[in-house]
Amino acid sequence: MTVYETDVPGVGKKFEVELDGDERLVIVIHHDGKREVFHKDGPDVDADRLFTLGGRQAREIGSILQGAYFQPVETDSVDVPLGDAIIEWVDVGAESPLAGQTLADAQVRQQTGASIIAIQRDEETLPNPDPEDTITAGDILVTLGTREEQSALEDLITPDDDG
């Protein structure tokens, strides 16, 4: 990532951060502490202002972005004891084709490769659910599988918009 820094006489400093492709994020820091944030679709395109922050706001948001409050795990580069598998929490909507089916009838593992390792229903958690447990609208399924299996599960749970 390349960052271009420019003095803006009488204003402060301007930073242009290259994003994906030719996109750039432009941040102007005024001498009075105000920050203006702009987006540019390319290096030679006019910028659109996204928002303005005061100095204190900018420092608080900056510390969040820096990870001072929460440090996420980069799942693409971390080794976990599950190998390629990850755990996801998937909401079952009212329109889901799985709502009302038992785990045995839904055949999630056979269709996607992912396993349902628990069902969260309101305040109750059903660990290691039985094949005869019914999936209901509003449930949160705790699932284990690879990214591809999780994607297939999401497709299975979410109704097709084509109708």
C-alpha positions as CSV (number, residue, x, y, z in Angstrom):
1,M,0.0,0.0,0.0
2,T,1.4,3.4,-1.0
3,V,0.7,6.6,0.9
4,Y,1.3,10.0,-0.6
5,E,1.9,12.9,1.8
6,T,1.5,16.5,0.7
7,D,1.7,19.8,2.6
8,V,-1.3,22.0,2.0
9,P,-0.2,25.6,2.8
10,G,-2.5,27.3,5.2
11,V,-4.5,24.1,5.7
12,G,-2.4,21.2,7.0
13,K,-1.4,17.9,5.4
14,K,-3.1,15.7,2.8
15,F,-2.6,12.0,2.7
16,E,-3.6,9.8,-0.3
17,V,-3.8,6.1,0.4
18,E,-3.9,3.7,-2.6
19,L,-6.7,1.1,-2.2
20,D,-7.7,-1.7,-4.6
21,G,-7.1,-0.8,-8.3
22,D,-6.9,3.0,-8.8
23,E,-9.2,3.8,-5.9
24,R,-7.7,6.2,-3.3
25,L,-8.7,7.3,0.2
26,V,-7.8,11.0,0.8
27,I,-7.5,12.4,4.3
28,V,-6.9,16.1,4.9
29,I,-5.7,17.0,8.4
30,H,-6.3,20.6,9.2
31,H,-4.1,22.6,11.5
32,D,-7.1,22.9,13.9
33,G,-7.4,19.1,14.2
34,K,-10.4,18.7,11.9
35,R,-10.1,15.7,9.5
36,E,-11.9,15.5,6.1
37,V,-12.1,12.1,4.4
38,F,-12.6,11.8,0.7
39,H,-12.9,8.9,-1.8
40,K,-11.4,9.0,-5.3
41,D,-12.1,6.4,-8.1
42,G,-8.6,7.1,-9.6
43,P,-5.5,9.3,-9.2
44,D,-6.7,11.9,-11.8
45,V,-10.4,12.0,-10.7
46,D,-12.1,14.5,-8.4
47,A,-12.6,13.3,-4.9
48,D,-16.0,13.0,-3.2
49,R,-16.1,14.0,0.5
50,L,-17.3,11.1,2.7
51,F,-17.3,12.7,6.1
52,T,-15.6,15.2,8.5
53,L,-14.3,14.4,12.0
54,G,-13.1,16.4,14.9
55,G,-9.7,15.6,16.4
56,R,-11.0,13.6,19.3
57,Q,-13.4,11.7,17.1
58,A,-10.6,10.9,14.6
59,R,-8.3,9.6,17.4
60,E,-11.0,7.4,18.8
61,I,-11.9,5.9,15.4
62,G,-8.2,5.6,14.6
63,S,-7.6,3.6,17.7
64,I,-10.5,1.3,16.8
65,L,-9.1,0.8,13.3
66,Q,-5.7,0.2,14.7
67,G,-7.0,-2.6,16.9
68,A,-6.7,-1.0,20.3
69,Y,-10.2,-2.2,21.3
70,F,-10.4,-5.5,19.4
71,Q,-7.8,-7.3,17.5
72,P,-9.4,-9.5,14.8
73,V,-7.8,-12.7,13.7
74,E,-6.9,-12.7,10.0
75,T,-8.4,-16.1,9.2
76,D,-6.7,-16.4,5.8
77,S,-3.3,-16.4,7.4
78,V,-3.8,-18.1,10.8
79,D,-3.2,-21.8,11.6
80,V,-6.0,-23.1,13.7
81,P,-6.4,-26.6,15.2
82,L,-9.4,-27.2,13.0
83,G,-7.3,-27.3,9.8
84,D,-9.3,-25.7,7.0
85,A,-12.5,-25.8,9.0
86,I,-14.0,-22.7,10.6
87,I,-17.0,-22.2,12.9
88,E,-19.8,-19.9,11.7
89,W,-23.1,-18.8,13.2
90,V,-25.9,-18.8,10.6
91,D,-29.4,-17.3,11.1
92,V,-32.4,-19.3,9.9
93,G,-34.9,-16.8,8.5
94,A,-38.7,-17.4,8.3
95,E,-38.4,-18.0,4.6
96,S,-35.6,-20.6,4.9
97,P,-36.4,-23.9,3.3
98,L,-34.8,-25.6,6.3
99,A,-37.3,-24.1,8.8
100,G,-39.6,-26.8,10.1
101,Q,-37.3,-29.7,9.0
102,T,-35.5,-32.1,11.3
103,L,-31.8,-32.3,11.0
104,A,-32.2,-35.8,9.5
105,D,-34.6,-34.5,6.9
106,A,-32.5,-31.4,6.1
107,Q,-29.4,-33.5,5.3
108,V,-27.2,-30.5,5.7
109,R,-23.9,-32.5,6.0
110,Q,-24.8,-34.7,3.0
111,Q,-25.7,-31.6,0.8
112,T,-22.9,-29.2,2.0
113,G,-20.2,-31.1,3.9
114,A,-20.7,-28.7,6.9
115,S,-21.9,-30.0,10.3
116,I,-24.4,-28.4,12.6
117,I,-22.6,-28.6,16.0
118,A,-25.2,-26.6,18.0
119,I,-28.5,-24.8,17.7
120,Q,-29.1,-21.6,19.6
121,R,-32.8,-20.9,20.1
122,D,-33.6,-17.8,22.1
123,E,-31.7,-18.2,25.4
124,E,-31.3,-22.0,25.0
125,T,-28.3,-23.7,23.3
126,L,-28.7,-27.3,22.1
127,P,-25.1,-28.7,21.8
128,N,-24.7,-31.7,19.6
129,P,-28.3,-31.7,18.4
130,D,-30.0,-35.0,17.6
131,P,-31.0,-35.9,14.1
132,E,-34.7,-35.6,15.2
133,D,-34.2,-32.0,16.5
134,T,-36.2,-29.6,14.3
135,I,-34.8,-26.4,12.8
136,T,-37.1,-23.5,13.4
137,A,-37.2,-19.9,12.1
138,G,-35.2,-17.7,14.3
139,D,-32.7,-20.4,15.2
140,I,-29.0,-19.7,14.9
141,L,-27.1,-22.7,13.7
142,V,-23.5,-23.1,14.9
143,T,-21.8,-24.8,12.0
144,L,-18.3,-26.4,11.3
145,G,-16.9,-26.6,7.8
146,T,-14.4,-25.3,5.3
147,R,-15.1,-21.9,3.6
148,E,-16.6,-23.7,0.6
149,E,-18.8,-25.9,2.8
150,Q,-20.0,-22.8,4.8
151,S,-20.8,-21.1,1.5
152,A,-22.8,-24.1,0.3
153,L,-24.6,-24.1,3.7
154,E,-25.5,-20.4,3.4
155,D,-26.9,-21.1,-0.1
156,L,-29.0,-24.0,1.3
157,I,-30.4,-21.9,4.2
158,T,-31.1,-18.7,2.2
159,P,-34.1,-19.1,-0.1
160,D,-33.5,-18.5,-3.8
161,D,-34.6,-15.0,-4.8
162,D,-35.5,-16.2,-8.2
163,G,-38.6,-17.7,-6.6
